C-alpha cells in the first residue's frame, strides 16, 4: 500500500536544516606523494588509523608544489589510513582549480577557525619551562578511583572538531579508567604491538610503555614509568597538549601532528631523564643534529 502525499499540504518532502559535522582539517605542507607516504607512515603506521573520519585538506601552509599534482595517489594514501576526503580549503585559485578537476571542491572553514593553522601553539603552550601542575598528582591516589572497562576500537584522531567525550583503547581488556570517561588510566605494562587511545582527554600510564607499543591521547600523556615506545598527544589538534614521562627513551613523540623520531636513539642528555614534550612558539635548532623542530623536550625537576 502506498501513501499519496499530494494532498498533504503540510508535509515538506524536502527540508533544509543547518548542522555541524565533525570534520578533520588536515594541514598538508607537501603534495609529493612519496613525502606524504613517509610522513603518514611515521605517524599512523601501515594500516588504517582513522575510522572513516571525514576530512578536508588545508593547503594554506604550502610553499611549493609539483607542476602536476597526483591527487588520486594522495587521496588513495589518506583513504588507506581510514580517511574520507571531502575537498580542499584555504588554497589559491590554481590549487583550487587543480583539486576541482580531480573531483575535490574548495570548501570554506568556519570563520572562527579560518585563520588558525591546525598545530599553531596557543598562549599556554608558550609558557616558560615549568612542570605541568598535574605532575604533582601522586599516582597512588589515582589508583583509588573506581574502575571501569575500556572498550576496544580503532585508533582515531581529529585536528579541528569538537572532541568526543568517549574513551577507547585498542588493546586487551582490563585497563582501569577514572569515572570521568574523558581520562584513562593504564596500570599494566604495554607490550610491542599494543595500542591505547584516550579519546577526548588525558592518558595516564603507571607502567612501562615498551618498544613497539603506541599510546595516543586527545589531551596530555603522563607516563610514570619508562616511555620506550611511541607517544602521540593532542591527537585531535590540541597544540597545548604535553607528554610527560619519568624515564624518556621514546621511539617517536608527537604533539598535534608535529612529530620527532629517534631512530638513532634519544640524545644522551635526555636519555632516561624525566622530561616534558610540548610545542614551541617557533622552530628551534637542535644542538646535536642541527635540524629545526617545533617540538621542545625539556628535563623536568621532580625533586
MITOR-17724 format. One record per residue (C-alpha): residue number from 0; x, y, z. Coordinates in Angstrom, 2 decimals, m for minus. Layout:
PT seq      px      py      pz
PT NUM       X       Y       Z
...
//
This chain:
PT seq      px      py      pz
PT   0    0.00    0.00    0.00
PT   1    1.34    3.44   m0.95
PT   2    0.57    6.74    0.67
PT   3   m0.46    9.64   m1.55
PT   4    1.15   12.80   m0.21
PT   5   m0.14   15.04   m2.99
PT   6   m2.94   16.31   m0.74
PT   7   m0.83   16.59    2.42
PT   8   m0.02   20.26    2.01
PT   9    1.55   20.45    5.50
PT  10    4.22   17.84    4.74
PT  11    7.51   19.12    3.30
PT  12    9.08   16.44    1.14
PT  13   12.40   18.30    1.17
PT  14   13.56   20.20    4.22
PT  15   16.83   22.05    4.79
PT  16   18.43   22.36    8.21
PT  17   21.78   23.66    9.33
PT  18   24.04   21.15   11.03
PT  19   27.58   20.71   12.27
PT  20   29.57   17.64   11.28
PT  21   32.88   16.53   12.83
PT  22   35.38   17.06   10.01
PT  23   39.15   16.84   10.28
PT  24   41.22   19.69    8.87
PT  25   44.40   18.00    7.65
PT  26   47.20   20.51    7.03
PT  27   49.48   19.40    4.19
PT  28   52.88   21.03    3.77
PT  29   53.78   18.93    0.74
PT  30   51.89   17.45   m2.20
PT  31   54.63   15.00   m3.14
PT  32   53.09   11.52   m2.67
PT  33   56.40    9.94   m1.60
PT  34   56.98   12.58    1.10
PT  35   53.41   12.26    2.34
PT  36   53.68    8.47    2.41
PT  37   56.80    8.68    4.57
PT  38   55.27   11.22    6.97
PT  39   51.93    9.42    7.29
PT  40   53.67    6.09    7.76
PT  41   55.68    7.51   10.66
PT  42   52.52    8.84   12.30
PT  43   49.92    6.17   11.53
PT  44   51.81    3.01   10.63
PT  45   50.95    0.84    7.65
PT  46   47.31    0.07    8.40
PT  47   44.12    2.05    8.94
PT  48   44.44    4.58   11.75
PT  49   41.19    6.51   11.39
PT  50   37.71    5.02   11.35
PT  51   36.11    6.54    8.26
PT  52   36.58   10.12    9.54
PT  53   35.59   12.93    7.17
PT  54   38.48   15.22    6.25
PT  55   39.23   18.41    4.35
PT  56   42.76   19.21    3.15
PT  57   44.10   22.55    4.39
PT  58   46.62   23.78    1.79
PT  59   47.43   27.14    3.39
PT  60   50.92   26.03    4.52
PT  61   52.15   25.01    1.06
PT  62   55.08   26.99   m0.32
PT  63   55.88   24.94   m3.43
PT  64   54.08   22.08   m5.13
PT  65   54.53   19.87   m8.21
PT  66   53.50   21.19  m11.61
PT  67   51.32   18.10  m11.95
PT  68   49.66   17.13   m8.68
PT  69   48.68   13.48   m8.44
PT  70   45.55   13.97   m6.36
PT  71   44.39   10.39   m6.93
PT  72   47.52    8.96   m5.28
PT  73   47.24   11.43   m2.38
PT  74   43.58   10.54   m1.81
PT  75   44.35    6.82   m2.03
PT  76   47.10    7.29    0.57
PT  77   44.78    9.08    3.01
PT  78   42.00    6.59    2.33
PT  79   44.36    3.74    3.23
PT  80   44.62    5.30    6.70
PT  81   40.82    5.40    7.08
PT  82   40.06    8.98    6.00
PT  83   37.27   10.12    3.64
PT  84   38.46   13.31    1.92
PT  85   35.65   15.77    1.09
PT  86   37.66   18.53   m0.56
PT  87   40.30   21.22   m0.04
PT  88   40.32   24.53    1.80
PT  89   42.42   27.68    2.24
PT  90   44.17   27.46   m1.13
PT  91   44.84   29.79   m4.05
PT  92   42.89   29.68   m7.29
PT  93   45.42   27.50   m9.13
PT  94   45.45   24.82   m6.43
PT  95   41.67   25.05   m6.14
PT  96   41.23   24.54   m9.88
PT  97   43.64   21.59   m9.87
PT  98   41.80   19.96   m6.98
PT  99   38.41   20.69   m8.57
PT 100   39.50   18.91  m11.75
PT 101   40.24   15.86   m9.61
PT 102   36.79   15.99   m8.01
PT 103   37.79   17.84   m4.84
PT 104   35.73   21.01   m4.31
PT 105   37.05   24.02   m2.43
PT 106   35.32   24.26    0.95
PT 107   35.27   27.11    3.47
PT 108   36.23   26.61    7.11
PT 109   34.12   28.34    9.75
PT 110   35.07   31.95   10.43
PT 111   36.18   31.14   13.95
PT 112   38.91   28.85   12.67
PT 113   39.78   30.20    9.26
PT 114   42.92   32.00   10.38
PT 115   44.35   29.38   12.70
PT 116   46.66   26.60   11.46
PT 117   45.98   23.22   12.96
PT 118   49.13   22.99   15.03
PT 119   49.69   26.64   15.97
PT 120   50.55   26.75   19.67
PT 121   48.09   28.53   21.94
PT 122   49.41   31.04   24.50
PT 123   49.52   28.40   27.22
PT 124   51.96   26.42   25.12
PT 125   54.40   29.34   25.11
PT 126   54.89   29.35   28.88
PT 127   58.33   29.06   30.42
PT 128   59.77   25.68   31.27
PT 129   57.71   24.89   34.36
PT 130   56.47   21.43   35.27
PT 131   52.87   20.58   34.43
PT 132   50.77   21.09   37.59
PT 133   49.29   17.63   37.08
PT 134   52.73   16.16   37.64
PT 135   52.27   16.96   41.32
PT 136   49.43   14.44   41.49
PT 137   50.60   11.26   43.16
PT 138   49.93    8.20   41.01
PT 139   48.94    6.16   44.07
PT 140   45.95    8.38   44.64
PT 141   44.77    7.72   41.12
PT 142   44.50    4.02   41.84
PT 143   41.78    4.70   44.39
PT 144   39.31    5.77   41.74
PT 145   36.53    3.35   40.70
PT 146   37.46    1.25   37.70
PT 147   35.54    0.53   34.53
PT 148   36.49   m1.49   31.49
PT 149   37.51    0.41   28.38
PT 150   36.03   m0.63   25.04
PT 151   38.17   m1.69   22.08
PT 152   38.17    0.41   18.94
PT 153   40.38    1.54   16.08
PT 154   42.60    4.49   16.96
PT 155   41.38    7.78   15.51
PT 156   42.24   11.43   15.81
PT 157   40.80   14.78   14.75
PT 158   42.63   18.03   14.06
PT 159   39.80   20.57   14.22
PT 160   36.48   19.27   15.55
PT 161   34.61   19.06   18.82
PT 162   36.17   16.34   20.97
PT 163   34.14   13.20   21.57
PT 164   33.90   12.52   25.29
PT 165   34.04    8.74   24.96
PT 166   37.22    6.84   25.88
PT 167   38.50    3.86   23.90
PT 168   41.50    1.57   23.88
PT 169   42.81   m0.68   21.11
PT 170   44.34   m3.28   23.40
PT 171   43.44   m6.05   25.80
PT 172   40.61   m5.56   28.33
PT 173   41.49   m4.84   31.90
PT 174   42.64   m1.23   31.78
PT 175   41.47    0.87   34.72
PT 176   39.83    4.20   33.97
PT 177   38.55    7.11   36.01
PT 178   34.82    7.69   36.38
PT 179   35.34   10.66   34.10
PT 180   35.25    8.98   30.64
PT 181   37.49   11.68   29.17
PT 182   40.53   10.37   31.07
PT 183   42.08    6.91   31.12
PT 184   44.49    5.18   33.48
PT 185   46.58    2.18   32.44
PT 186   48.28    0.33   35.30
PT 187   49.98   m2.52   33.45
PT 188   52.92   m2.63   31.01
PT 189   52.19   m2.22   27.31
PT 190   53.93   m4.71   25.04
PT 191   55.14   m4.32   21.47
PT 192   52.23   m4.05   19.05
PT 193   49.72   m2.83   21.63
PT 194   47.99    0.50   21.09
PT 195   45.93    2.53   23.57
PT 196   43.91    5.67   22.74
PT 197   42.25    8.02   25.27
PT 198   39.60    9.79   23.23
PT 199   38.66   13.23   24.48
PT 200   41.04   13.50   27.42
PT 201   44.31   12.59   29.12
PT 202   46.07    9.24   29.21
PT 203   47.83    8.32   32.47
PT 204   50.12    5.29   32.43
PT 205   51.57    3.78   35.61
PT 206   53.72    1.11   33.96
PT 207   56.28    0.84   31.17
PT 208   55.46    1.56   27.53
PT 209   57.77   m0.92   25.82
PT 210   59.35   m0.57   22.35
PT 211   56.78   m1.11   19.60
PT 212   53.83   m0.04   21.79
PT 213   51.87    3.11   20.95
PT 214   49.94    5.44   23.26
PT 215   47.64    8.18   21.93
PT 216   45.52   10.84   23.65
PT 217   43.48   13.84   22.60
PT 218   44.86   15.58   25.70
PT 219   48.07   15.08   27.66
PT 220   50.01   11.84   28.10
PT 221   51.54   11.09   31.52
PT 222   53.85    8.08   31.79
PT 223   55.04    7.47   35.36
PT 224   57.43    4.79   34.12
PT 225   59.82    4.27   31.18
PT 226   58.46    5.52   27.85
PT 227   60.20    3.39   25.23
PT 228   57.51    3.25   22.54
PT 229   55.57    5.88   20.59
PT 230   53.53    8.67   22.23
PT 231   51.13   10.96   20.35
PT 232   49.41   13.68   22.43
PT 233   46.93   16.29   21.21
PT 234   45.76   13.81   18.59
PT 235   42.78   15.97   17.59
PT 236   44.91   19.06   17.07
PT 237   45.29   20.30   20.65
PT 238   48.54   22.29   20.43
PT 239   48.55   22.84   24.21
PT 240   48.89   19.12   24.93
PT 241   52.07   17.76   26.50
PT 242   53.82   14.46   27.01
PT 243   55.36   13.89   30.45
PT 244   57.37   10.87   31.49
PT 245   59.70    9.96   34.34
PT 246   62.04    7.95   32.05
PT 247   62.40    9.18   28.46
PT 248   63.53    6.63   25.87
PT 249   60.86    7.05   23.18
PT 250   60.87    5.87   19.57
PT 251   58.59    8.75   18.48
PT 252   56.81   11.67   20.14
PT 253   54.13   13.86   18.57
PT 254   52.11   16.90   19.64
PT 255   49.13   17.85   17.45
PT 256   50.67   16.04   14.48
PT 257   54.15   17.62   14.81
PT 258   56.41   14.66   15.43
PT 259   60.03   13.68   16.05
PT 260   61.53   10.22   15.69
PT 261   64.58    8.74   17.41
PT 262   65.87    6.06   15.04
PT 263   69.41    6.63   16.34
PT 264   68.32    6.80   19.95
PT 265   67.39    9.62   22.30
PT 266   70.10   12.31   22.75
PT 267   72.37   11.44   25.67
PT 268   71.39   14.48   27.75
PT 269   67.71   13.47   27.59
PT 270   68.04    9.68   27.74
PT 271   66.29    8.11   30.74
PT 272   65.55   11.56   32.19
PT 273   62.18   12.90   33.41
PT 274   61.03   15.18   30.59
PT 275   58.12   17.06   29.14
PT 276   57.44   17.39   25.40
PT 277   55.48   20.37   24.06
PT 278   55.17   22.63   21.03
PT 279   57.47   25.63   20.74
PT 280   56.36   29.05   19.52
PT 281   58.96   28.98   16.74
PT 282   61.12   26.16   15.33
PT 283   64.34   25.68   17.29
PT 284   67.65   24.26   16.06
PT 285   68.86   21.09   17.73
PT 286   72.42   21.40   19.06
PT 287   73.09   17.71   18.37
PT 288   71.58   17.33   14.87
PT 289   71.40   20.90   13.55
PT 290   67.81   20.24   12.46
PT 291   64.88   22.56   13.11
PT 292   61.95   21.28   15.14
PT 293   58.69   22.67   16.52
PT 294   58.94   20.29   19.48
PT 295   60.61   21.24   22.75
PT 296   61.86   18.46   25.03
PT 297   62.82   19.74   28.47
PT 298   64.18   17.94   31.52
PT 299   61.79   18.22   34.47
PT 300   62.82   18.90   38.03
PT 301   60.91   16.43   40.16
PT 302   62.76   16.82   43.48
//
